[in-house]
Amino acid sequence: MPLTARERMAIARQKMPERAPDVRNRDFHEVNLGYHQSLAALEADRCLQCKDSKCVGGCPVGIDIPGFLERVSAGDLKGAAELLLAANALPGITGRVCPQEEQCEQLCIRAKGKNGQPVAIGHLERFVADWARENLDIRQLVAPPTGYRVAVVGSGPAGLTCSGELARKGHDVTVFEALHQPGGVLTYGIPEFRLPNHIIDAEVDRLRQMGVKIVCNVVIGRTFTIDELLKEEGYDAVFVANGAGLPVFMNIPGENLKGVYSANEYLTRSNLMRAYEFPRFDTPIIRGERVAVVGGGNVAMDSVRTAKRLGAKEATLVYRRSRAEMPARVEEVHHAEDEGIVFELLCNPIRVLGSEDGWVRGLQCVRMELGEPDDSGRRRPVPIRGSEFVIDSDLVIMAIGTRANPLLTSTTPDLKLNKWGYIEVDEAGATSKPGVYAGGDIARGSATVILAMGDGKRAAASIDQYLRGRPPTSQR
Amino acid sequence: MFRILDARQLASDVKCFRIDAPLVARHRQPGQFVIIRLSETGERIPLTMANADRAAGTIELIVKAIGKTTRELCKKNAGDTISDVMGPLGNPTEIIKAAHAVLVGGGVGTAVIYPLAQTLRDGGSFVSAITGGRTRELVVLEAELRNVCDVVYACTDDGSYGFRGTVADKLRELIDPARRRRESSIAPERHANAGAACRPVEVVYCAGPVPMMKAIAELTRPAGIKTIVSLNPIMVDGTGMCGGCRVTIDGQAKFACVDGPEFDGHAVNFAELADRLTAYRVQEKLALDRMEHECDMAT
């Protein structure tokens, strides 16, 4: 007997089981433990199966959310997984890192009202993806070969999604990755405790099973140019998703002292190079006792929580606006608070102080207050005169964003860029160069994993359409 | 996996490797580097390519055993493999046509300037090379340089070979106008190096330890001789992503991996570069001690 709406309404949102804050903030194991089957089925029962399901409209990759939830609630995990994978090549990743509270879950009918709690779509996506990883053979979902070859530049969320979509349609896909390990920002940026590497490896393996080839250590723009891929290497189309690029610093005095990292460097050392296991792994990392991380986004949150795990007695987040303006996911902010991160809000660094031997000894800051709204619609922070103070720190991490990487674009002159140096794309993800599409941070500036994945999916559909209108290069 | 095809000992702790890396070799130009990682637990380190053979698909790296990674690499031989070789990275050297170009290499820095010689000479420059080391054994690639340069000066600090003094001492001589006037009066057939001595030095390319590059840049600054130095800061990814290799050039932060690795020597903040290179001194020592301990255990 299916549940009545009233019965569904009576079920409260099931909390994600997580490891205790004072235990988890000392290691790199995953914080969230995941639902077990009965918890998942109960949570899925909360879905009212709306005819006009608003949640789907909030999903950048258009997952049939009520459809897969219905199958979870009926215990048909295979059906749920097939439905999920039909729309999303990397559900184990998005189930962990998507800002669902701003997307599908925000639009859930059950989120309405004072005490409204949306269905935990993200947690359920993660549950189904984890089941699929162990139990589902993906090869049955791949179409017969088409003879078209596509090169994908970058193996981050946009590149992996695009290659999965194209492979499923039967195209021959090669992904070029600059680093020694696939995953892009998923691997070098997002820490193990939020997205374990074995999950990324499994998702990448699934793509390999679908026929996707991944070649590491190839820097497009240096090892090959886009023109060479199209003219000499025999690719019919290219998807450029080489990610964001150069870290931004504040341009304040003292930023080149020893003990100042960009968040990119700090996280790359810890995540990709596994410096948290030094000296078993060769890459060293500076372990501060008092660490100040500057910024308010997910990258800042990842950095400050990493610092705590690397043994910081005090790990402080320094952000120039207030909590309401923080771009980080709500769940990450809560996790950080639980783990004992200190928040210095409405506070802006003006100088990094150094010792005589060139090491950081503190971060001089000024207190801020919120003024009139700026271009972003957020109230502009303005310094309070005379409020300067020093945060004692021996490690300072700048997590204030990135700017465009010129390596690929500078060697592809006919690729039109916007004024910030990012690649211009149209609605379909097409660039100014025929056969070349782009998505993710190299087109957007900086965004989220799921938006990059949405770009990858959209570009794959456009590339598929483009290819089918012309003979494969190999047959011309 | 990248296979080492050939490994040749150049000095007791310096080795030259020829590595099978066709994709890197295909586009490599002088001045560019690779990032290598020896194994699954290895770190990523940048190494400037000394040479490449496009047809054979090989690159050459000259490595001095200093830290843990370079020591491990120098234990490798033909047939052994390296997990990862990524490149070519960095901008190619700016080739300046000059009446007289001087290449200055200290220790394995010589491997960085060596590939420029042929290109400069092909472009019509008269090319001198100054290569040096503390002692005779540390002067590397001298014979190779002689094949591609018009004149080669070998220098040793202790006078055990060639010119007694540093590479900077030798360069000071070469750019000294009084000396040039003096020596240009000697008939060429009576003076092997007369060609070099007669021509005013117009450009200096320099690679080596930071204090040496600084000394060279200070020497050429008053004379207004364009000086290009190849910098070797600590790097992780090599593609501009981490910013660890930032150096200050004319007061501006630049990333050596995407903006360099070669810069105007008169604009470089060498003191800051030298200091930043010491950031991991404690960890480097720990890694080396641990490595030696493991070696002791094994024997």
Chai-1 contact restraints between the chains, C-beta under 6 A:
chainA,res_idxA,chainB,res_idxB,connection_type,confidence,min_distance_angstrom,max_distance_angstrom,comment,restraint_id
A,A178,B,T239,contact,1.0,0.0,6.0,A-B,restraint_1
A,H180,B,R37,contact,1.0,0.0,6.0,A-B,restraint_2
A,H180,B,D84,contact,1.0,0.0,6.0,A-B,restraint_3
A,N217,B,D84,contact,1.0,0.0,6.0,A-B,restraint_4
A,N217,B,M86,contact,1.0,0.0,6.0,A-B,restraint_5
A,R222,B,P88,contact,1.0,0.0,6.0,A-B,restraint_6
A,T223,B,L23,contact,1.0,0.0,6.0,A-B,restraint_7
A,G245,B,G240,contact,1.0,0.0,6.0,A-B,restraint_8
A,L246,B,G240,contact,1.0,0.0,6.0,A-B,restraint_9
A,P247,B,G243,contact,1.0,0.0,6.0,A-B,restraint_10
A,N256,B,E272,contact,1.0,0.0,6.0,A-B,restraint_11
A,K258,B,A279,contact,1.0,0.0,6.0,A-B,restraint_12
A,S262,B,G243,contact,1.0,0.0,6.0,A-B,restraint_13
A,N264,B,M241,contact,1.0,0.0,6.0,A-B,restraint_14
A,N264,B,C242,contact,1.0,0.0,6.0,A-B,restraint_15
A,E265,B,C242,contact,1.0,0.0,6.0,A-B,restraint_16
A,E265,B,G243,contact,1.0,0.0,6.0,A-B,restraint_17
A,E265,B,G244,contact,1.0,0.0,6.0,A-B,restraint_18
A,T268,B,V236,contact,1.0,0.0,6.0,A-B,restraint_19
A,T268,B,C242,contact,1.0,0.0,6.0,A-B,restraint_20
A,P279,B,L286,contact,1.0,0.0,6.0,A-B,restraint_21
A,P279,B,A287,contact,1.0,0.0,6.0,A-B,restraint_22
A,P279,B,R290,contact,1.0,0.0,6.0,A-B,restraint_23
A,F281,B,T41,contact,1.0,0.0,6.0,A-B,restraint_24
A,D282,B,G42,contact,1.0,0.0,6.0,A-B,restraint_25
A,D282,B,E43,contact,1.0,0.0,6.0,A-B,restraint_26
A,T283,B,E43,contact,1.0,0.0,6.0,A-B,restraint_27
A,P284,B,Y280,contact,1.0,0.0,6.0,A-B,restraint_28
A,P284,B,Q283,contact,1.0,0.0,6.0,A-B,restraint_29
A,G358,B,D275,contact,1.0,0.0,6.0,A-B,restraint_30
A,N405,B,G240,contact,1.0,0.0,6.0,A-B,restraint_31
